[in-house]
Amino acid sequence: MENGITIQCYSPLEMGLLSGTFPRDYKPVGAQIPKKWFQPENMQNAMDMMESWKPLCEKYDCTIANLALGWILAQGDFLNLLSGSTTVDEIRENVKSAELELDPEDVAFMRESAEAIDK
């Protein structure tokens, strides 16, 4: 953390896309429509990426959303998460992400898979 500056990660689950709960035939609505990751090809690539993360979910006994948030937190203490939740259960689920201790190899794998589709 340089000069005590942190980064605020806003909407880290990309309006629910990275929660792993959208079906492959999901049609974006409202504010999702113009967003880059909700374009058809990008959505399918994101879903493929999350599919490749499923073994990690089994390894860490967590959901895709937990894993995605845990990955962000694993980047370092210079990041803060602002994750919107609409239910108490979602808040409880998001808190589990802070308890994950991801192996450096898994963090690197997730970064590589995300960078491969974000070109």
HELIX and SHEET records of a PDB file:
HELIX    1   1 GLU A    2  GLY A    4  5                                   3    
HELIX    2   2 LEU A   17  SER A   19  5                                   3    
HELIX    3   3 GLY A   30  GLN A   32  5                                   3    
HELIX    4   4 LYS A   36  PHE A   38  5                                   3    
HELIX    5   5 PRO A   40  TYR A   60  1                                  21    
HELIX    6   6 ILE A   64  LEU A   73  1                                  10    
HELIX    7   7 VAL A   88  SER A   97  1                                  10    
HELIX    8   8 PRO A  104  ILE A  117  1                                  14    
SHEET    1   A 2 ILE A   7  TYR A  10  0                                        
SHEET    2   A 2 LEU A  79  LEU A  82  1                                        
END                                                                             
